Amino acid sequence: MSVSKIRFACLTVAAAVAVCGASAQAAFTGFQIRNNPTINPIGANTEFVIQSAGQKAAYGSNDINGAKIGQITNLGVTRFDDTTRFTAGSGPAVGPYLNIWVTDGTNFAVLANEPSNPDFQPLFIDNGNGTKSYSLDFADLADKRVQVYETPNGGFNSTNTWVHNLVGINGPLTFGDLANLTIGAPSPSYIAGGNGIGTGAPRQDVTNVAYGVNWVFGDTLTNYISGMEGYVVGNGIAQAVPEPTTVALAGVAGLGLLSAARRRRNA
């Protein structure tokens, strides 16, 4: 077999693996969660205006549904508005925050971080050009406290949800404790059926369409109000390591290309 054919087969395998783990910056959708917050497109970016307590919106993606929490390599977003107009360390200064739907195959719940937690704040990076970004991998998340919502017995400081029971920890959890949970959004019918899901759950108002990974703006309280000038965000990224089976399949495809080329040469 010629060197060029071998090179082509190798490049094909590499490309297949790269696609499986590639970040997707074009697959985030802005949507209202509750109480009609304003969402404005601004070029390639999106503005989320939260003017009162109870308003919530999100920037969601299904790009890594099916991956596990422990496989996250990059959950990212960039703030383009002036964060210095808020008190340092406050909700609107360090938002948005993450809501990730997870499942055991039957039940669903939302995992939420606490960006105003001092342990999270060093992860909000100043890019040196007036913008700030999150770019989080599992190592960043693993030792950080996580809250479990939108499921029976869920809520702030909950300790007795199916998530806690699954990992055998009826107390505070970290993302590291939940590395084997699968990312995935429930169906509209599951959400409409109750299942411990409240009005603040990350899903589209009215339609109940949900996304696995969500950057969230606003809250029940006033702690994430933006004012008339909203949060302006872009560069949404959701990236995870491909499953070993996906890599194996890519390898098999490459071997198939090599075998076919060999057969043609010997024919």
N, C-alpha and C positions, 0 to 999 in steps of 0.2 A: 504494500500500500504506500502511496506517495506521502511525503511529509505534509504536503498541503492538505490532503484528505484527513490525516490524523489531526492536524491543527484545527481544521474546520469542525471535526467531531468534538474535540476538547472545548472549543469555544462555544459550541452549542450546549454542551452540558453546563459550562460555567454560566452561560446566559440564563439557562432554565433555573439554576439555583439562585442566581442573583434576583431574578424576577420574583421568586417565592419570598425572598426576604427584603425586597425593596421597600423604601418608604414611599408613601403615597401622599403628596401634598395637594392633590386636586380633588380628593374624595371626602372633604369635610363639608357638612351642610349646617347652616345656621337655622335654628328653629325656636319658636316660642314654646315655653313649658307652661307658664301660668300668668294670668293678669295682664296680658297684652303689652309686653315690653316692645320697644321699637328696635327693629333690625334694619340697618341700611348697608347696602353694598357700597364700597368705596374703592373703585378700581378692582385690584385683585384681593383686597382685604374686606373685612366685615366689621361694622360698628354695632355694638350692643348697648343700647341706652336703658339703664335701670334707674328709674326715678323715684321708686317708692318701695317700701317693704312688701314682700310677697311676690313681686315681679321676678320671674326667672326665665332665662333663655339658655341655649347651649349651642355648641359647635361640635357636631357629632360625626363619627365615622364607623363604618363596618369593616374597615380594611383588614383588621387582624382578628375578626371573629373566628373562633376555632382554635386560636393559640392559647397557651396557658400564661398565667400571670408571670411565672418564672422565665418565660421566653421573650418577654418585652425587651427590645433593644433601644427603642426611642419613641417616647411619647412627647411631642414637642408642639409649641405654639409661641408666636412672637407678639408682644404688645407694642404697638406703634404710637399709642397716645402717651401723654405726659404723665407718668406715674408719680412724679414729684409733687403734684397738686394734692396728693393725699398724705395723711400722716404715715410716716415710715412704719412698716410692719402691720398696718391695718389691712382689712380685707380687700378694699379696692386698690390698695397699693401693691398687693402681691397676687391678686386674682389674675386669671380664673383658677378654679379648683377642679380636680378630677372626679368624675363619676364613671365607674366602670361596671357594666352589667356582667355578672358571672353566673354560671350554672353548673349543676351536677348532672345535668341531663334531664332533670324533671323540674327542680325548683330553680328560681332566679332570685338574685339579690343585687344591690348596688354597693360597691366598695367606694368609699370616699376618703380622700386625703384631707389634711387640715393645713392649708397653705399659710395660715397665720401662726401655725406652730413654729417656734423659733428654729427647730431642726430642719424645717423645709425651706426657710427663707434663703439660706446660702445657695439653694438650687435655682433661684431666680436670677439669671445671669445678666449683668449689664453688658450690652454689646459695644459700648463706647461710642455709639452714634445716636443716642437718644432713645433707643429701643431696648427692651428687655425680653429674654426668652427663657422658657423651660425646655430642656432637652433631657428627659429622664429615661434611664434604663433600669433594669431590675435591681442592679447593685445600688442605685440611688434610692430606690423605694424599699428595699428589703427590710431595713431596720426602722422604718417609719411607721408610726401608729396609723391604723386604718379603722374607719367606722363602717358598720354594716347597716344599710337602710333598705327600704322598699321590699320587705318580706315580713312574715309574722314574727313578732317579738323584736323586730329591728328598731333602730333608732340610736341617738347619740348615747355612747357608752353601753350599748346593748351587749349582753353576754350569753344569750340563750337562743340564738337563731339556728337554722339548719347549718349555716356556715360554721359557727362555733362548734356545734355538735359533730360535724363532719371531721374536723381536725382535732377534736378532743380537748379544746381549750375554752372553758367557760369563764373567760376573763378577757382582758385587753389583748388585741391582736395586732400583728404587724403584717405588712405585705409579704414578708418572707414566710410567715406561717401559712400563707394561702397560695404558695407558688404553684400548686398543682390544680388550682381551680381554672376552669375553661372560660374564656371571654366569649360572650354571646348575648344578643339582645332577645328578649321575649317577644312573642307575637302580639299584635294588637288585641287579640281575643284573650290572651293570658292576662294582659294589663287590665282590660275591661272587666275581667272576672273577679277582680279584687286581689286576692292573694297577698294581702298586706301592703299593696302599692298605693301610695298617697298622691295627692295632686302635684306635689313637687318632684315627682319622679322624672328622670331625664327621658322624656318621650314627647313627641309632637302633640301639642294641645289639639283636641278634637279627634284627630286620626289615630292617636296612640301608637304611631310608628316610632320605633326606638332604634338606637344605635349603640353598638358595643362599647365604644370609647367616647367620652364626652368631656369637653371643657365647659364648665358651667359658670354662668354669670347671674348674680342675684341670689337671694335667700328669703326665708320666711321673715327674718328680722331685717334691720336697716344696715347690717354690717357689710353689705356689698353694693350699696347704692353708688352709681357713677355720677349722678347729676345730669345736666343737659348734654354735656360732652360725654360720649359713651366710651366703652372699652373698644379700641380699634385693634383687631387681631388678624393675623394671617400666618402663612407658612405652617399650617397644621400638618403634623406628621404622626403616623401610627405605624410602627414597624416592629416586627417580631422575628425571631429565629425561625426558619422553616422547620416543620416536623422532620425527624429522621426519615420517616417513610417517604416524604416528598423528595428529600435529597437522594434517597435510594432509587426512586422512580426516575429521577433525572439521570442518574448513573446508568440505569438499565436502558434508557432511551439512547444514551451515548454509545453504549455497547452495541445496541441494535444498529446504529449508523455505521459503526466500524465493521460489524459482521456483514451488513449489506454491501458495503464497499468492497470487502474482501471477496464476496461471492461474485460481484461483477467483474472483478479483476481476473478471477479464475475461470470465468465462463468461456 
